[in-house]
Amino acid sequence: MRDRLNVSLPVAMISQIGDLAARRKVTRSAVVEAAVASLLSPDSAEKTEAALTRRLDRLTRQMQRQERDLMIALETHALFIRFWLGQMPPLPAEAQAAANAAGQERFTRFLDTLGRRLSQGRSFRDDIPLDIPAMRQRSADRTDDAPDRS
């Protein structure tokens, strides 16, 4: 279905449209329609810009996830060190050798466990909810909604 549109154009432009239509052996309407369609559709530069913008947005989201993962790893490591230093009493010299042997055995078990988790595609990050404050609030809401059993 087509609809008519009357436009006013400068005489020189109408002449150029007529010349182009004659060279291409099409109607003047076809030339004007192609020009308007070209104006309304994004050109290759705009398409490239849109593609780059989408890719930059995706890279930004990936970097935000990596930043979050790094923050979790650093905080976990810091908490472990604080806990370990606060809980471990100094060992007497005669117990150092046995403690080193036990530590080596535990470390080997740790590496085995880590290797299994990584080979299964599991990670510590998967165990942590994305929105911990919201999770705490939902948990508190459920506790508040629980019937009083007193």
C-alpha positions as CSV (number, residue, x, y, z in Angstrom):
1,M,0.0,0.0,0.0
2,R,1.3,3.4,-0.8
3,D,0.3,6.9,0.2
4,R,0.9,10.2,-1.6
5,L,3.1,12.9,-0.1
6,N,3.5,16.3,-1.7
7,V,6.7,18.1,-1.0
8,S,8.2,21.4,-2.1
9,L,11.8,21.2,-3.2
10,P,14.1,23.7,-4.9
11,V,14.0,23.7,-8.7
12,A,17.7,22.8,-8.9
13,M,17.2,19.8,-6.7
14,I,14.2,18.6,-8.8
15,S,16.4,18.9,-11.8
16,Q,19.1,16.8,-10.2
17,I,16.5,14.2,-9.2
18,G,15.2,14.1,-12.8
19,D,18.7,13.7,-14.2
20,L,19.6,10.9,-11.8
21,A,16.3,9.1,-12.5
22,A,17.0,9.3,-16.3
23,R,20.5,7.9,-15.9
24,R,19.3,5.0,-13.7
25,K,16.1,4.5,-15.8
26,V,13.8,4.7,-12.8
27,T,11.1,7.1,-11.8
28,R,11.7,10.3,-9.8
29,S,9.6,8.9,-7.0
30,A,12.0,5.9,-6.8
31,V,15.0,8.2,-6.5
32,V,13.3,10.2,-3.7
33,E,12.1,7.1,-2.0
34,A,15.7,5.6,-2.0
35,A,17.1,8.9,-0.7
36,V,14.5,9.1,2.2
37,A,15.1,5.4,3.0
38,S,18.8,6.0,3.1
39,L,18.3,8.9,5.5
40,L,16.0,6.9,7.7
41,S,18.3,3.8,7.9
42,P,21.5,3.9,9.9
43,D,24.6,4.1,7.7
44,S,27.6,1.8,8.2
45,A,29.3,4.3,10.5
46,E,26.3,4.3,12.8
47,K,26.0,0.5,12.6
48,T,29.7,0.2,13.6
49,E,29.2,2.7,16.4
50,A,26.2,0.7,17.7
51,A,28.2,-2.5,17.5
52,L,31.1,-1.0,19.4
53,T,28.8,0.4,22.0
54,R,27.2,-3.0,22.6
55,R,30.7,-4.6,22.9
56,L,31.9,-1.9,25.3
57,D,28.8,-2.4,27.4
58,R,29.5,-6.2,27.5
59,L,33.2,-5.6,28.4
60,T,32.1,-3.2,31.1
61,R,29.8,-5.8,32.7
62,Q,32.6,-8.4,32.5
63,M,35.0,-6.1,34.2
64,Q,32.5,-5.3,36.9
65,R,32.1,-9.1,37.5
66,Q,35.9,-9.5,37.7
67,E,36.2,-6.6,40.1
68,R,33.5,-8.2,42.3
69,D,35.3,-11.6,42.2
70,L,38.6,-10.0,43.1
71,M,37.0,-8.1,46.0
72,I,35.5,-11.3,47.3
73,A,38.8,-13.2,47.0
74,L,40.8,-10.4,48.7
75,E,38.3,-10.1,51.5
76,T,38.1,-13.8,52.0
77,H,41.9,-14.0,52.2
78,A,42.1,-11.1,54.6
79,L,39.4,-12.6,56.9
80,F,41.2,-16.0,56.9
81,I,44.5,-14.5,57.8
82,R,43.0,-12.4,60.6
83,F,41.2,-15.5,61.9
84,W,44.2,-17.7,61.6
85,L,46.6,-15.2,63.3
86,G,44.1,-14.6,66.1
87,Q,43.5,-18.3,66.8
88,M,47.0,-19.8,66.4
89,P,49.1,-19.8,69.5
90,P,52.9,-19.8,69.0
91,L,54.3,-23.3,69.0
92,P,57.2,-24.4,71.2
93,A,60.4,-25.2,69.2
94,E,60.1,-29.0,69.8
95,A,56.6,-29.0,68.2
96,Q,57.7,-27.2,65.0
97,A,58.6,-30.2,63.0
98,A,55.4,-32.1,63.7
99,A,53.4,-28.9,63.0
100,N,55.2,-28.5,59.6
101,A,54.5,-32.1,58.7
102,A,50.8,-31.8,59.6
103,G,50.7,-28.5,57.7
104,Q,52.2,-30.0,54.6
105,E,49.6,-32.9,54.7
106,R,46.7,-30.4,55.2
107,F,48.0,-28.3,52.3
108,T,48.2,-31.3,50.0
109,R,44.5,-32.2,50.9
110,F,43.6,-28.5,50.3
111,L,45.2,-28.6,46.8
112,D,43.4,-31.9,46.0
113,T,40.0,-30.4,47.1
114,L,40.7,-27.3,45.1
115,G,41.6,-29.3,42.0
116,R,38.4,-31.4,42.3
117,R,36.2,-28.3,42.6
118,L,37.9,-26.6,39.7
119,S,37.7,-29.7,37.5
120,Q,33.9,-29.9,38.3
121,G,33.5,-26.2,37.2
122,R,32.6,-25.1,40.7
123,S,33.9,-22.0,42.3
124,F,33.7,-20.2,45.6
125,R,32.0,-17.4,43.8
126,D,29.1,-19.6,42.9
127,D,28.5,-20.1,46.6
128,I,28.1,-16.4,47.3
129,P,24.8,-14.6,46.5
130,L,25.1,-11.6,44.1
131,D,23.2,-9.4,46.5
132,I,24.1,-10.2,50.1
133,P,22.4,-7.2,51.8
134,A,19.1,-8.0,50.0
135,M,19.5,-11.7,51.0
136,R,20.0,-10.7,54.6
137,Q,16.9,-8.4,54.4
138,R,14.8,-11.3,53.0
139,S,16.0,-13.6,55.8
140,A,15.1,-10.9,58.4
141,D,11.7,-10.5,56.8
142,R,11.1,-14.2,57.0
143,T,12.1,-14.2,60.6
144,D,9.8,-11.3,61.4
145,D,6.9,-13.1,59.6
146,A,7.4,-16.3,61.5
147,P,4.6,-17.1,64.0
148,D,5.5,-16.4,67.7
149,R,5.9,-19.8,69.4
150,S,6.0,-18.5,73.0
